[in-house]
Amino acid sequence: MTALLDEEPRLAALGPLAYGYMRVPADVPDHRVRRVEGAVARFAEAKGLYFVSFFFELDCGSREGFDELITELVRADARHVVVPSLMHLARNELLQTAMREQLANEANAEVHAVGRRTGEALA
């Protein structure tokens, strides 16, 4: 039994879990989305995080992906969300703050932004 446990991956040894969140309008080419996805994953890994997957908002004004992200953060006991820029949370700074507070309050998660400009064209 001990040998079997030693063969199973240990997520804690991989680093804290991180999920990505992006708003992706329908008119954005797939190659651009993939490029930003790669930048987000590399950023997370450079911070010592284990990047799991993305949650996307595909419709303007929708929060379905955001709500699913919170549910998954709580389920997985994950504490990190990586976004290309805060513009992917919302264009309005007050709404960005409210969404960051919701992540902190409901999932005890913090938001890491790759940069101020990275991926803003997707938002």
C-alpha positions as CSV (number, residue, x, y, z in Angstrom):
1,M,0.0,0.0,0.0
2,T,2.8,2.4,0.8
3,A,4.4,2.0,-2.7
4,L,1.1,2.9,-4.3
5,L,0.9,6.1,-2.3
6,D,4.4,7.0,-3.2
7,E,3.5,6.7,-6.9
8,E,0.5,9.0,-6.7
9,P,1.2,12.7,-7.5
10,R,1.2,15.0,-4.5
11,L,-0.4,18.3,-5.4
12,A,1.1,20.0,-2.4
13,A,4.5,19.1,-3.6
14,L,3.7,20.7,-7.0
15,G,2.9,24.1,-5.4
16,P,-0.3,26.0,-4.5
17,L,-3.1,25.5,-7.1
18,A,-3.9,28.4,-9.4
19,Y,-6.7,28.9,-11.9
20,G,-6.9,31.4,-14.8
21,Y,-9.7,33.7,-15.6
22,M,-10.2,35.5,-19.0
23,R,-12.9,37.3,-20.9
24,V,-12.8,36.3,-24.5
25,P,-15.0,38.0,-27.0
26,A,-16.2,35.9,-30.0
27,D,-14.2,38.0,-32.5
28,V,-10.8,37.3,-31.0
29,P,-8.7,34.8,-33.1
30,D,-7.9,31.5,-31.4
31,H,-4.1,32.1,-31.9
32,R,-4.3,35.3,-29.8
33,V,-6.2,33.5,-27.1
34,R,-3.7,30.7,-27.0
35,R,-0.8,33.2,-26.8
36,V,-2.4,34.9,-23.8
37,E,-3.2,31.6,-22.2
38,G,0.4,30.6,-22.4
39,A,1.6,33.9,-20.9
40,V,-0.8,33.4,-17.9
41,A,0.3,29.8,-17.3
42,R,4.0,30.7,-17.5
43,F,3.4,33.6,-15.1
44,A,1.7,31.3,-12.6
45,E,4.5,28.8,-12.8
46,A,7.2,31.5,-12.4
47,K,5.5,32.4,-9.1
48,G,5.8,28.8,-7.9
49,L,2.1,28.0,-8.5
50,Y,0.7,24.8,-10.1
51,F,-1.5,26.1,-12.9
52,V,-4.6,23.9,-13.3
53,S,-6.9,25.3,-15.9
54,F,-8.9,28.4,-17.2
55,F,-12.3,29.7,-16.7
56,F,-13.7,31.9,-19.5
57,E,-16.4,34.5,-19.9
58,L,-17.5,34.4,-23.5
59,D,-20.5,36.8,-23.3
60,C,-20.3,40.5,-22.4
61,G,-21.8,41.1,-19.0
62,S,-21.9,37.4,-18.0
63,R,-20.6,36.1,-14.7
64,E,-21.2,32.4,-15.3
65,G,-17.5,31.6,-15.7
66,F,-16.7,33.8,-12.6
67,D,-19.2,32.0,-10.5
68,E,-17.9,28.6,-11.7
69,L,-14.4,29.7,-10.8
70,I,-15.4,30.5,-7.2
71,T,-17.1,27.1,-6.9
72,E,-14.0,25.4,-8.1
73,L,-11.6,27.4,-5.9
74,V,-13.7,26.4,-2.9
75,R,-13.9,22.7,-4.0
76,A,-10.2,22.4,-4.7
77,D,-9.1,24.6,-1.7
78,A,-7.2,26.7,-4.2
79,R,-6.2,30.3,-3.3
80,H,-4.8,31.8,-6.5
81,V,-6.4,33.3,-9.6
82,V,-4.2,34.5,-12.5
83,V,-5.6,37.0,-15.0
84,P,-3.9,38.6,-18.1
85,S,-4.8,42.0,-16.6
86,L,-7.4,43.3,-14.1
87,M,-9.4,44.4,-17.2
88,H,-10.4,40.7,-17.5
89,L,-12.3,41.0,-14.2
90,A,-14.1,44.2,-15.4
91,R,-13.3,47.4,-17.2
92,N,-14.6,49.5,-14.2
93,E,-12.1,49.7,-11.3
94,L,-14.8,49.7,-8.7
95,L,-16.2,46.4,-10.2
96,Q,-12.7,45.0,-10.3
97,T,-12.3,45.7,-6.6
98,A,-15.7,44.2,-5.8
99,M,-14.8,41.0,-7.8
100,R,-11.4,40.7,-6.0
101,E,-13.1,41.1,-2.7
102,Q,-15.7,38.5,-3.6
103,L,-12.9,36.1,-4.5
104,A,-11.1,36.8,-1.2
105,N,-14.3,36.6,0.9
106,E,-15.9,33.5,-0.7
107,A,-12.8,31.5,-1.7
108,N,-10.0,33.1,0.3
109,A,-8.3,33.6,-3.0
110,E,-6.0,36.4,-4.3
111,V,-5.7,37.7,-7.8
112,H,-2.4,37.9,-9.7
113,A,-2.3,40.1,-12.8
114,V,0.3,39.3,-15.4
115,G,0.4,42.9,-16.4
116,R,-1.4,46.1,-16.9
117,R,-1.5,45.8,-20.7
118,T,-1.1,42.0,-21.4
119,G,-4.3,40.7,-23.0
120,E,-6.3,43.9,-22.5
121,A,-7.4,43.7,-26.2
122,L,-9.2,40.5,-25.3
123,A,-11.2,42.1,-22.5
